[in-house]
Amino acid sequence: MKLKTALGLATGLVAALSTTTLTAQTLEEIETAAKAEGTLSTIALPDSWCGYGDVIAKFKAKYPEIAYNGLNPDAGSADEIEAIKANKDNKGPQAPDVIDVGLAFGPQAKDEGLTQAYKVATWDTIPADAKDADGHWYGDYYGVMAFLVNKDLVPNPPTSFEDLLKPEYAGQVALAGDPRASNQAILAVMAAGMARGAEPGAAAGEAGLQFFKELNDAGNFVPVIGKAGTLAQGTTPIVIAWDYNALAWRDSLEGNPPADVIVPADVTLAGVYVQAISAYAPQPNAAKLWMEYLYSDEGQLGWLAGYCHPIRFNDLVANGKVPQEMLDKLPPADAYERAVFPTIDAVNANKTAVTGGWDATVGANVAE
């Protein structure tokens, strides 16, 4: 899994860009220039992550003239940023052209001059709250918080966070991580707080802690890290997790037991990853061509096939571009229309509230 950690960055790099990197070009001109460059270097893109294996294969088939160089597939966001810094004077194969990082790293990289501006042709269909206005970074895909439910043990699945407090769910509800350390669990707590009307950030974190205190006091909360195995065993019949994890776990169970994935009706909290082009990209045109492909209908559907919601999902659905068989594997599309994308400041404030207050407020030691 891609790890997201903080990293100090160098400054003042934008001035090093060549004028050709920033010059406006048509897609045909970009294709021609990219083929002349002959290589694209990515980093931290494992085949199993969000359907990237098929996305990469289709890009290579579409542009066979461009050699694909996948650096360090198991790296995390901090490693990607470090790779730009370490290779700023190196135009060789170890220098990434593009990065795919957690939301917080986009603005950070821009502020430190590690990215260059470029707006793809589908720019206007990317939600404004998931992109840099200048085009230095933009959301690529996201997940929303959902419930994975063992239908054998939970015949009447919950449809909201408030439902989880009902007596019928005694000893059934778990998080997919330790909320003192797991980003997924920390944001699940914020989602619970938002479901009660709190604004994203510290307020939602504190409201979420109160919700989980009530859940724990009622005997409904199970202090075990939930996953496909614990759901199947009956230890955690209801698991709160990112929808792409929940959907993949559902498929892995192959109907034994039957499972359902439900986006709660009272809140749809989204977690976003972002793309950016390195300020020092050795192959800037190949980078632009890659971005154009990722944000095309075909590229976006490639991520959706891996259960990561492409950032243009609502636009694709509205224009009838998502195959019905893909939609049939997902929760109802209208659930995603309500998606809320918290700001970086809100995410960080929530993390401080949740990690600092879980033990004192909830007092449940979540473990494997």
BATILO-813346 format. One line per field, with one value per residue (C-alpha): residue in three letters; residue number from 1; x, y, z. Coordinates in Angstrom, 1 decimal. Example, Ala and Ser with C-alpha at 12.3 -4.5 7.8 and 13.67 -1.06 7.14 Angstrom:
2
residuo	c(ALA	SER)
num	c(1	2)
u	c(12.3	13.7)
v	c(-4.5	-1.1)
w	c(7.8	7.1)
END
This chain:
368
residuo	c(MET	LYS	LEU	LYS	THR	ALA	LEU	GLY	LEU	ALA	THR	GLY	LEU	VAL	ALA	ALA	LEU	SER	THR	THR	THR	LEU	THR	ALA	GLN	THR	LEU	GLU	GLU	ILE	GLU	THR	ALA	ALA	LYS	ALA	GLU	GLY	THR	LEU	SER	THR	ILE	ALA	LEU	PRO	ASP	SER	TRP	CYS	GLY	TYR	GLY	ASP	VAL	ILE	ALA	LYS	PHE	LYS	ALA	LYS	TYR	PRO	GLU	ILE	ALA	TYR	ASN	GLY	LEU	ASN	PRO	ASP	ALA	GLY	SER	ALA	ASP	GLU	ILE	GLU	ALA	ILE	LYS	ALA	ASN	LYS	ASP	ASN	LYS	GLY	PRO	GLN	ALA	PRO	ASP	VAL	ILE	ASP	VAL	GLY	LEU	ALA	PHE	GLY	PRO	GLN	ALA	LYS	ASP	GLU	GLY	LEU	THR	GLN	ALA	TYR	LYS	VAL	ALA	THR	TRP	ASP	THR	ILE	PRO	ALA	ASP	ALA	LYS	ASP	ALA	ASP	GLY	HIS	TRP	TYR	GLY	ASP	TYR	TYR	GLY	VAL	MET	ALA	PHE	LEU	VAL	ASN	LYS	ASP	LEU	VAL	PRO	ASN	PRO	PRO	THR	SER	PHE	GLU	ASP	LEU	LEU	LYS	PRO	GLU	TYR	ALA	GLY	GLN	VAL	ALA	LEU	ALA	GLY	ASP	PRO	ARG	ALA	SER	ASN	GLN	ALA	ILE	LEU	ALA	VAL	MET	ALA	ALA	GLY	MET	ALA	ARG	GLY	ALA	GLU	PRO	GLY	ALA	ALA	ALA	GLY	GLU	ALA	GLY	LEU	GLN	PHE	PHE	LYS	GLU	LEU	ASN	ASP	ALA	GLY	ASN	PHE	VAL	PRO	VAL	ILE	GLY	LYS	ALA	GLY	THR	LEU	ALA	GLN	GLY	THR	THR	PRO	ILE	VAL	ILE	ALA	TRP	ASP	TYR	ASN	ALA	LEU	ALA	TRP	ARG	ASP	SER	LEU	GLU	GLY	ASN	PRO	PRO	ALA	ASP	VAL	ILE	VAL	PRO	ALA	ASP	VAL	THR	LEU	ALA	GLY	VAL	TYR	VAL	GLN	ALA	ILE	SER	ALA	TYR	ALA	PRO	GLN	PRO	ASN	ALA	ALA	LYS	LEU	TRP	MET	GLU	TYR	LEU	TYR	SER	ASP	GLU	GLY	GLN	LEU	GLY	TRP	LEU	ALA	GLY	TYR	CYS	HIS	PRO	ILE	ARG	PHE	ASN	ASP	LEU	VAL	ALA	ASN	GLY	LYS	VAL	PRO	GLN	GLU	MET	LEU	ASP	LYS	LEU	PRO	PRO	ALA	ASP	ALA	TYR	GLU	ARG	ALA	VAL	PHE	PRO	THR	ILE	ASP	ALA	VAL	ASN	ALA	ASN	LYS	THR	ALA	VAL	THR	GLY	GLY	TRP	ASP	ALA	THR	VAL	GLY	ALA	ASN	VAL	ALA	GLU)
num	c(1	2	3	4	5	6	7	8	9	10	11	12	13	14	15	16	17	18	19	20	21	22	23	24	25	26	27	28	29	30	31	32	33	34	35	36	37	38	39	40	41	42	43	44	45	46	47	48	49	50	51	52	53	54	55	56	57	58	59	60	61	62	63	64	65	66	67	68	69	70	71	72	73	74	75	76	77	78	79	80	81	82	83	84	85	86	87	88	89	90	91	92	93	94	95	96	97	98	99	100	101	102	103	104	105	106	107	108	109	110	111	112	113	114	115	116	117	118	119	120	121	122	123	124	125	126	127	128	129	130	131	132	133	134	135	136	137	138	139	140	141	142	143	144	145	146	147	148	149	150	151	152	153	154	155	156	157	158	159	160	161	162	163	164	165	166	167	168	169	170	171	172	173	174	175	176	177	178	179	180	181	182	183	184	185	186	187	188	189	190	191	192	193	194	195	196	197	198	199	200	201	202	203	204	205	206	207	208	209	210	211	212	213	214	215	216	217	218	219	220	221	222	223	224	225	226	227	228	229	230	231	232	233	234	235	236	237	238	239	240	241	242	243	244	245	246	247	248	249	250	251	252	253	254	255	256	257	258	259	260	261	262	263	264	265	266	267	268	269	270	271	272	273	274	275	276	277	278	279	280	281	282	283	284	285	286	287	288	289	290	291	292	293	294	295	296	297	298	299	300	301	302	303	304	305	306	307	308	309	310	311	312	313	314	315	316	317	318	319	320	321	322	323	324	325	326	327	328	329	330	331	332	333	334	335	336	337	338	339	340	341	342	343	344	345	346	347	348	349	350	351	352	353	354	355	356	357	358	359	360	361	362	363	364	365	366	367	368)
u	c(0.0	1.2	2.4	1.9	4.5	5.7	8.9	10.8	11.3	13.7	12.6	12.9	12.9	10.3	12.9	14.8	12.0	12.7	10.3	9.3	8.0	5.4	4.6	0.9	0.7	-2.0	-2.5	-1.1	2.1	2.4	2.1	4.8	7.1	6.5	7.3	10.5	11.4	10.7	10.3	7.9	9.2	6.6	7.1	5.2	2.5	2.0	-0.1	-2.5	-3.2	-6.5	-6.2	-2.9	-1.7	-4.4	-4.1	-0.4	-0.8	-3.4	-1.2	1.7	-0.5	-1.8	1.7	4.2	6.8	7.1	9.1	7.5	9.9	8.1	10.3	10.0	6.4	6.1	7.3	5.2	4.5	7.5	9.7	8.2	9.0	12.5	13.1	12.3	14.7	17.5	17.4	16.8	20.1	19.8	18.0	18.6	16.1	15.9	14.2	10.4	8.4	5.2	4.0	0.8	0.7	-1.7	-3.6	-1.4	1.7	0.2	0.2	3.4	5.2	3.9	4.9	8.4	8.7	8.7	5.9	5.0	1.6	-0.3	-4.1	-5.5	-8.2	-10.8	-9.8	-13.2	-14.8	-12.4	-14.1	-12.7	-12.1	-9.9	-7.4	-4.9	-6.3	-3.0	-2.8	0.2	-1.7	-5.2	-7.1	-7.0	-9.1	-10.8	-12.6	-15.5	-16.1	-18.5	-19.8	-18.9	-21.6	-21.8	-25.3	-25.6	-25.1	-26.7	-30.0	-31.0	-27.9	-27.3	-27.7	-26.3	-23.8	-26.7	-28.1	-24.9	-26.0	-29.1	-29.2	-29.5	-25.9	-24.5	-20.9	-20.8	-19.2	-15.4	-13.0	-10.5	-7.6	-6.5	-7.8	-4.6	-2.5	-4.5	-5.4	-8.5	-9.7	-8.9	-11.1	-13.8	-14.1	-14.3	-17.1	-19.1	-18.7	-19.7	-22.8	-23.9	-23.5	-20.0	-17.8	-14.8	-11.8	-11.3	-15.0	-15.9	-13.1	-14.4	-18.0	-16.8	-15.0	-18.2	-20.1	-17.6	-17.8	-21.5	-21.0	-18.5	-20.6	-23.6	-21.5	-21.8	-18.1	-15.7	-12.0	-10.6	-9.1	-11.7	-10.9	-12.3	-11.2	-12.7	-15.9	-16.1	-15.3	-18.1	-15.7	-16.6	-19.8	-19.8	-16.5	-16.2	-13.6	-12.8	-15.2	-12.5	-11.1	-14.6	-15.5	-12.3	-12.8	-16.4	-15.1	-12.4	-15.0	-16.7	-20.1	-18.9	-20.3	-22.4	-21.4	-22.7	-21.1	-23.1	-22.3	-24.0	-26.8	-25.9	-22.4	-20.2	-16.6	-14.1	-10.3	-8.3	-4.9	-3.4	-1.3	1.5	4.3	7.7	9.3	12.4	10.7	13.3	10.4	7.9	5.9	5.6	4.4	1.7	0.6	0.4	-1.8	-4.0	-4.5	-5.2	-7.9	-9.5	-12.6	-10.6	-8.0	-10.6	-12.6	-9.4	-9.2	-12.9	-12.3	-9.9	-12.7	-11.0	-13.5	-12.0	-12.2	-14.4	-16.9	-19.9	-19.3	-18.8	-22.0	-24.0	-22.8	-23.5	-19.8	-19.7	-20.7	-23.6	-21.7	-19.2	-22.1	-23.7	-20.6	-20.8	-23.1	-25.7	-24.2	-26.3	-24.3	-21.2	-22.9	-22.9	-19.2	-17.5	-13.7	-12.2	-9.4	-5.9	-6.2	-9.4	-7.8	-4.8	-6.9	-9.1	-6.1	-4.8	-8.2	-8.7	-5.2	-4.9	-8.4	-9.2	-7.8	-9.3	-12.7	-13.4	-10.9	-11.1	-7.7	-8.1	-5.8	-5.4)
v	c(0.0	3.5	5.1	8.8	10.5	14.1	15.2	18.5	19.7	22.0	25.4	27.7	25.0	26.5	28.9	25.9	24.9	25.4	27.5	24.5	22.8	25.5	26.4	25.7	22.8	20.9	17.3	16.4	18.4	16.8	13.3	14.1	15.5	12.6	10.0	11.9	11.7	8.0	7.2	7.9	7.4	6.9	5.9	4.1	2.5	-1.1	-3.1	-4.0	-0.4	1.0	-1.1	0.5	-2.7	-2.5	1.3	1.0	-1.8	0.1	3.2	1.2	-0.4	3.1	4.6	1.7	4.3	5.3	3.0	2.7	3.0	2.1	3.1	1.6	0.3	-0.1	3.4	5.9	9.5	10.7	8.5	10.0	13.5	12.5	11.0	14.4	16.1	13.6	13.6	17.3	17.6	14.1	13.5	9.7	6.9	7.3	10.7	10.5	12.5	12.2	11.5	10.0	11.1	11.7	14.9	16.7	16.3	18.2	21.6	20.9	20.0	23.0	25.3	23.9	24.3	20.6	20.6	22.3	23.6	21.7	21.5	18.5	18.8	17.5	20.1	21.7	18.3	17.9	19.3	22.6	21.5	18.6	20.6	23.4	26.4	26.9	23.3	22.1	19.1	17.6	14.8	11.5	9.1	8.8	6.4	7.1	5.7	2.8	-0.2	-3.8	-6.1	-9.9	-10.5	-13.9	-12.3	-8.9	-9.5	-5.8	-3.8	-0.4	2.5	5.3	5.9	6.6	3.1	1.6	2.6	0.4	-2.6	-5.1	-4.4	-5.3	-6.7	-6.2	-2.9	-2.5	-0.1	-1.2	0.1	1.5	5.1	6.2	5.3	4.3	7.1	5.0	4.7	8.3	9.5	7.1	8.8	12.2	10.8	9.8	13.3	14.8	12.6	14.4	17.8	18.8	20.6	18.6	19.1	19.2	19.7	16.5	14.6	15.5	14.7	11.4	10.5	11.1	8.9	6.0	6.5	5.9	3.0	1.4	2.1	0.5	-2.7	-2.4	-1.6	-4.4	-3.4	-5.6	-4.3	-5.4	-7.0	-9.6	-12.5	-11.1	-10.4	-13.9	-15.4	-13.4	-11.5	-8.2	-8.5	-4.8	-3.1	0.7	1.1	2.8	1.6	0.3	-1.9	-3.0	-3.8	-5.7	-7.7	-8.5	-9.9	-11.9	-13.7	-15.0	-15.1	-17.1	-15.3	-13.0	-9.4	-6.0	-2.6	0.4	4.1	5.6	7.9	10.6	11.4	10.6	11.4	11.2	10.6	11.8	11.1	13.6	13.6	16.1	16.6	17.0	20.4	18.5	15.9	14.5	13.8	16.6	15.9	12.2	13.3	15.5	12.7	10.3	12.9	13.3	9.6	9.3	12.0	10.7	8.6	5.5	6.2	7.2	4.0	2.0	3.2	2.5	-1.1	-1.3	0.2	3.5	6.2	8.4	12.1	12.7	10.0	12.2	13.7	10.2	9.0	12.1	11.6	7.8	6.9	4.3	0.7	-0.7	-3.7	-1.4	0.4	-2.9	-3.7	-0.4	1.1	3.4	6.3	8.9	8.1	9.5	12.7	13.7	13.2	15.8	16.4	17.8	20.3	19.4	21.6	19.8	16.4	17.4	19.0	15.9	13.7	15.7	15.5	11.8	10.5	12.7	12.0	8.4	6.8	9.4	9.6	6.2	4.0	1.0	-0.6	-1.5	-4.3	-7.3)
w	c(0.0	-0.8	2.4	3.0	5.2	5.7	4.1	4.0	0.4	-1.4	-2.6	-5.7	-8.4	-10.8	-12.3	-13.6	-16.1	-19.7	-21.8	-23.9	-20.8	-20.2	-23.8	-24.8	-27.2	-29.0	-28.2	-31.6	-30.9	-27.5	-29.0	-31.6	-29.0	-26.6	-29.2	-30.0	-26.3	-26.4	-22.7	-19.8	-16.2	-13.4	-9.8	-7.1	-9.3	-8.4	-10.8	-8.1	-7.0	-8.5	-11.6	-12.7	-14.3	-17.0	-17.2	-17.9	-20.4	-22.4	-22.5	-23.8	-26.4	-27.5	-27.7	-28.5	-29.5	-25.8	-23.5	-20.1	-17.2	-13.9	-10.9	-7.5	-7.6	-3.9	-2.9	-1.0	-1.5	0.5	-1.7	-4.9	-3.7	-2.6	-6.1	-7.7	-5.3	-5.7	-9.5	-10.2	-12.0	-13.5	-16.8	-16.5	-16.0	-12.2	-12.5	-12.5	-14.9	-12.9	-9.4	-7.9	-4.2	-1.3	-1.2	1.2	-1.0	-4.0	-2.4	-0.5	-3.7	-5.5	-2.7	-2.8	-6.6	-7.4	-9.9	-13.1	-14.3	-17.0	-17.5	-19.3	-22.0	-19.5	-16.9	-16.5	-15.5	-12.5	-9.3	-8.3	-4.7	-6.0	-8.0	-7.9	-9.7	-11.6	-12.7	-10.6	-9.2	-9.5	-8.0	-10.0	-8.1	-4.7	-2.4	-0.1	3.4	3.3	5.3	4.3	5.7	6.2	4.9	6.5	10.0	9.3	7.5	8.0	6.9	8.4	5.9	8.0	10.8	13.3	12.4	13.8	17.3	17.1	19.6	16.7	15.8	19.2	19.0	15.2	14.2	13.5	11.9	9.2	11.3	14.6	14.8	16.7	13.6	10.6	8.1	7.0	10.5	11.4	8.5	9.4	12.8	10.9	8.7	11.8	13.1	9.8	9.8	12.9	11.3	12.3	9.8	8.5	10.7	14.4	15.1	13.1	14.8	18.2	17.2	15.8	19.0	20.9	18.4	18.9	22.6	22.4	20.0	22.4	25.5	23.8	23.2	19.4	18.7	18.2	19.0	16.2	12.9	10.4	7.0	4.7	7.0	10.2	8.3	7.0	10.4	12.0	14.3	12.7	10.6	9.8	8.8	8.1	5.3	2.0	-0.6	-2.9	-0.2	0.8	-2.8	-3.4	-0.2	-1.2	-4.5	-2.7	-0.6	-3.8	-2.1	1.0	2.9	0.7	1.5	0.6	0.4	1.5	1.3	4.4	3.6	6.1	4.8	1.8	2.8	0.0	0.2	-2.8	-4.4	-6.8	-10.0	-10.8	-13.4	-12.0	-12.4	-13.6	-15.8	-18.3	-20.6	-20.1	-23.2	-22.4	-18.9	-20.5	-22.8	-19.8	-17.9	-21.0	-21.1	-17.4	-17.5	-20.7	-20.5	-21.1	-18.4	-15.9	-16.5	-16.0	-12.4	-11.9	-13.0	-10.0	-7.8	-7.3	-8.3	-11.0	-10.2	-13.2	-12.1	-11.9	-15.3	-16.8	-15.3	-16.4	-20.0	-20.1	-20.3	-17.6	-18.7	-16.9	-15.8	-14.0	-12.3	-11.2	-9.2	-7.3	-4.7	-6.3	-8.3	-6.5	-3.3	-5.0	-6.1	-2.4	-2.0	0.3	-0.3	2.9	2.6	3.7	6.7	7.7	7.3	9.4	12.1	12.3	12.6	15.6	17.3	16.7	17.5	20.5	21.9	21.1	24.3	26.7	25.0	23.6	25.5	23.1	22.3	18.6	17.6	15.2)
END
